[in-house]
């Protein structure tokens, strides 16, 4: 079995010999691969819809792993008991949904040491939830696959997560060799920008990351044009907010781009 690049990145971040739950497991590809390849000792494949649930059961049965992978129907973290797993993966959903699943299942996170999360949109909502609930973002990856871009956020439960998060999201000025032309203008990565763009992804600033944010700026500019043409009084605040964000993003991208060969 060969995983997609996106799923392989998630699988690579599982702790060795873990017991993990894959929430919204679809066809249970990730649990089957992880158990079969020795990354995980056991797994729970959780799915709320009958079609994917049946597909997951077939996949697990065909792999001969029914004793080590439990396929369960349920919403979010309802499929596991507290202390049953030490890692959780949630992939392919919106950031708002992932954050709500974690919030609703807080009592099930006892004993969980790692969360590996891949939101399709709304990554900042996931990072905000992790920060507010003392999970430390230990790693971030960004992957381009089939014309789409995915971010994978790995968070660990650490006793000093609050202290580490304060440092991770601390406001900072981009390094001198990136920002020399903009230093007077003060190109600063605020906490809000770090939550939006990813504190570790900004540090890496690879081509996929830059491509994503140039595309995001283009989208925001189109929204800005639409809002600016509206005569509604409420649109003026939105117009100013979008203008400010677009300016910030362009300045950050210009600085990061300067550091590229």
NUDO-89688 format. One line per 5 residues: number of its first residue (from 1); for each residue x, y, z negated of C-alpha. Coordinates in Angstrom, 2 decimals. Each point is the difference from the previous one (the first is absolute). Example, Ala and Ser with C-alpha at 12.3 -4.5 7.8 and 13.67 -1.06 7.14 Angstrom:
BEGIN
1) 12.30/-4.50/-7.80; 1.37/3.44/0.66
END
This chain:
BEGIN
1) 0.00/0.00/0.00; 1.29/3.45/0.95; -1.33/3.08/-1.73; -0.52/3.38/1.63; 2.66/2.59/-0.80
6) -2.41/1.71/-2.40; -0.79/-3.18/-1.95; 3.65/-1.06/0.03; 0.98/3.26/-1.69; -2.61/-0.71/-2.68
11) 1.15/-3.61/-0.41; 3.63/1.11/-0.33; -0.94/2.12/-3.01; -1.61/-2.80/-2.01; 2.00/-0.91/-3.11
16) 1.67/-3.40/0.41; -2.05/-2.90/-1.43; -2.93/2.27/-0.82; -3.65/-0.82/-0.49; -1.86/2.57/2.04
21) -3.45/1.04/1.13; -0.64/1.26/3.52; -3.10/2.18/-0.13; -1.90/0.23/3.27; 2.02/-2.95/1.23
26) -1.87/-0.43/3.28; 1.44/-3.25/1.46; 2.32/-0.60/-2.99; 3.03/0.29/2.26; 2.10/1.72/-2.66
31) -0.71/-2.48/-2.83; 0.61/-2.99/2.30; 3.28/1.42/1.27; 1.22/0.99/-3.47; -0.75/-3.37/-1.64
36) 1.23/-2.00/2.99; 3.28/1.89/0.13; 0.67/-0.13/-3.72; -0.53/3.69/-0.78; -3.00/-0.76/-2.21
41) -0.80/-2.89/-2.31; -3.74/0.49/0.41; -2.49/2.49/1.35; -3.58/1.19/-0.12; -1.57/1.09/3.29
46) -2.88/2.35/-0.77; -2.60/0.94/2.59; -3.45/1.53/-0.27; -1.35/-0.90/3.47; -1.13/-3.50/1.00
51) 1.65/-0.09/3.44; 3.54/0.77/-1.15; -0.57/-2.11/-3.11; -0.75/-3.09/2.13; 3.00/0.76/2.23
56) 2.22/0.24/-3.09; -1.26/-3.34/-1.32; 0.74/-1.66/3.35; 3.47/1.55/0.18; 0.88/-1.18/-3.50
61) -1.40/-3.50/0.58; 1.82/-0.41/3.32; 3.26/1.00/-1.71; -0.59/-2.63/-2.69; 0.20/2.61/-2.74
66) -3.44/-0.23/-1.60; 1.52/-0.94/-3.37; 2.27/3.04/-0.06; -2.14/2.66/1.69; -3.45/0.73/-1.41
71) -2.37/1.68/2.45; -2.65/1.96/-1.88; -2.94/2.19/0.92; -0.28/3.24/-1.91; 0.32/3.77/0.05
76) 3.48/1.36/-0.65; 1.74/-1.27/-3.11; -3.10/-1.89/-1.14; 1.55/-3.09/1.59; 2.74/-0.24/-2.64
81) 0.19/-0.27/-3.77; 2.25/2.22/-2.10; 3.45/-1.58/-0.27; -0.59/-2.41/2.88; 2.40/1.65/2.46
86) 3.16/2.09/-0.23; -0.27/1.70/3.39; -2.84/1.39/2.11; -0.11/0.90/3.69; -2.72/2.15/1.57
91) 0.39/0.80/3.69; -1.99/1.36/2.92; -2.45/2.22/-1.89; -0.38/3.73/-0.49; 1.92/1.60/-2.84
96) -3.19/1.10/-1.76; -1.27/-3.60/-0.02; 3.31/-1.40/-1.27; 0.06/2.57/-2.81; -3.62/-0.82/-0.93
101) 0.76/-3.75/-0.03; 2.92/0.57/-2.37; -2.02/2.35/-2.20; -2.96/-2.39/-0.23; 2.30/-2.92/-0.78
106) 2.33/1.64/-2.51; -0.71/-2.71/-2.57; 1.25/-2.62/2.48; 3.42/1.65/0.31; 1.27/-1.36/-3.32
111) 3.17/-1.97/0.72; 0.27/1.30/3.57; 3.55/1.20/0.67; -0.26/1.09/3.63; -2.56/1.52/2.35
116) 0.66/-0.07/3.76; -2.48/2.28/1.73; -0.49/0.81/3.67; -2.66/2.67/0.52; -1.06/0.77/3.57
121) -0.74/3.62/-0.90; -0.05/2.10/-3.17; 3.41/-1.11/-1.26; 0.15/3.01/-2.32; -3.07/-1.29/-1.87
126) 1.82/-3.26/-0.72; 3.13/1.83/-1.18; -2.09/2.28/-2.23; -1.71/-2.98/-1.62; 3.32/-1.76/-0.58
131) 1.52/3.12/-1.55; -3.01/0.66/-2.22; 0.01/-3.59/-1.23; 3.74/-0.35/-0.68; 1.03/-2.12/2.99
136) 3.39/0.89/1.45; 0.43/0.08/3.78; 3.19/-2.04/0.34; -0.06/-0.28/3.78; -1.76/1.35/3.07
141) 0.19/-1.25/3.57; -1.53/1.31/3.21; -0.61/-2.32/2.94; -1.16/0.57/3.58; -1.92/-2.90/1.50
146) -2.36/-0.24/2.99; -0.28/3.75/0.32; -0.84/0.55/-3.68; 2.10/1.14/-2.93; -0.27/-1.60/-3.43
151) 1.43/1.00/-3.38; 0.78/-2.66/-2.60; 0.23/1.18/-3.60; 1.60/-2.24/-2.63; -0.65/0.96/-3.63
156) 1.35/-1.61/-3.15; -1.33/-0.02/-3.55; 2.87/1.44/-2.05; 0.04/1.13/-3.63; 1.49/3.36/1.00
161) -2.13/0.51/3.11; -1.26/3.39/-1.20; 3.54/1.36/-0.34; 1.09/-1.51/3.32; -3.07/1.39/1.79
166) 0.71/3.51/-1.28; 3.44/-0.23/1.57; -1.29/-1.63/3.20; -2.58/2.74/0.62; 2.11/2.86/-1.28
171) -0.11/3.03/2.26; 3.18/0.20/2.05; 1.68/1.97/2.76; 1.17/-1.97/2.99; 3.74/-0.66/0.14
176) 2.18/2.80/1.28; 1.00/-1.68/3.25; -3.69/-0.48/0.78; -1.23/3.39/-1.13; 2.84/2.46/0.56
181) -2.00/2.12/2.45; -3.08/-0.03/-2.23; 1.52/0.41/-3.44; -0.96/3.68/-0.19; -3.58/-0.92/0.88
186) 0.09/-2.62/-2.75; -0.94/-3.28/1.65; -1.14/-1.80/-3.12; -1.49/-3.47/-0.32; -2.78/0.54/-2.51
191) -1.58/-2.78/-2.01; -3.04/0.20/2.29; 2.15/-0.42/3.12; 1.86/-2.95/-1.54; -3.31/-1.69/-0.82
196) -1.20/0.65/3.53; 3.13/-1.01/1.92; 1.54/-2.52/-2.38; 2.91/0.81/-2.35; 2.19/-2.80/1.35
201) -1.07/0.31/3.63; 1.02/3.66/-0.02; 3.46/-1.05/-1.20; 0.33/-2.50/2.86; -1.65/2.22/2.65
206) 0.33/-2.61/2.76; -1.32/0.34/3.54; -3.33/-1.72/-0.77; -0.59/2.35/-2.94; 0.80/3.08/2.08
211) -2.19/-1.19/2.86; -2.88/-0.56/-2.39; 0.19/3.47/-1.51; 0.42/1.80/3.31; -3.20/-1.77/1.11
216) -1.71/0.93/-3.28; 0.91/3.67/0.52; -1.52/-0.16/3.49; -3.24/-1.38/-1.49; -0.06/2.67/-2.70
221) 0.49/2.74/2.59; -3.02/-1.25/1.95; -2.08/-0.03/-3.19; 1.28/3.51/-0.77; -1.14/1.27/3.41
226) -3.45/-1.47/-0.59; -0.28/1.52/-3.48; 1.35/3.37/1.17; -2.74/0.22/2.65; -2.73/-0.55/-2.59
231) -1.93/3.02/-1.25; -0.89/-1.62/-3.32; 1.46/1.93/-2.99; 1.10/-3.26/-1.62; 2.21/-0.69/3.01
236) 2.34/2.86/-0.90; 1.34/-1.80/-3.09; 0.44/-3.20/1.99; 1.73/1.97/2.76; 2.51/1.48/-2.47
241) 0.58/-3.38/-1.64; 0.69/-1.68/3.35; 2.25/2.83/1.16; 2.08/-0.26/-3.17; 0.31/-3.80/0.25
246) 0.94/0.09/3.70; 2.69/2.61/-0.73; 1.42/-2.08/-2.87; 0.08/-3.20/2.05; 1.66/1.71/2.97
251) 2.71/1.47/-2.24; 0.68/-3.36/-1.66; 0.13/-1.81/3.34; 2.33/2.63/1.46; 2.39/-0.50/-2.91
256) -0.15/-3.79/0.16; 0.44/0.05/3.76; 3.21/2.04/-0.39; 1.52/-2.93/-1.87; -0.60/-2.36/2.91
261) 2.94/-0.62/2.37
END
